[in-house]
């Protein structure tokens, strides 16, 4: 993924995690360029975790 898109899980996962923590129960953080599918999957899982926590 890094070779083709210039980004990989080690790059975008911390950014997605930080966005989730900063936004609280909103998982509408920006999609990471080059990791659209992964970012959308992260948002889906994060929303399920937030809902379960409530």
ZINOR-V97521 format. One record per residue. PHI is phi as a letter, one per 40 degrees, with the letter a starting at -180 (none if undefined). OMEGA is omega in radians with two decimals (* if undefined). Layout:
BEGIN
{{PHI,OMEGA} {PHI,OMEGA}}
END
This chain:
BEGIN
{{none,-3.14} {c,-3.11} {c,-3.08} {c,-3.03} {b,3.14} {g,3.10} {a,3.13} {a,-3.10} {d,3.14} {c,3.13} {c,-3.00} {c,-3.11} {c,3.09} {c,3.13} {c,3.10} {c,3.11} {c,3.14} {c,3.11} {c,-3.14} {c,3.14} {c,-3.10} {c,-3.07} {c,3.13} {g,-3.06} {c,3.07} {c,3.12} {b,-3.11} {c,-3.13} {d,-3.11} {c,3.08} {c,-3.13} {c,3.14} {d,3.14} {g,-3.12} {b,-3.06} {d,-3.12} {c,3.14} {c,3.13} {c,3.11} {c,3.09} {c,3.10} {c,-3.13} {c,3.11} {c,3.13} {c,3.14} {c,3.12} {c,3.09} {c,3.10} {c,3.12} {c,3.14} {c,3.13} {c,3.14} {c,-3.14} {c,*}}
END
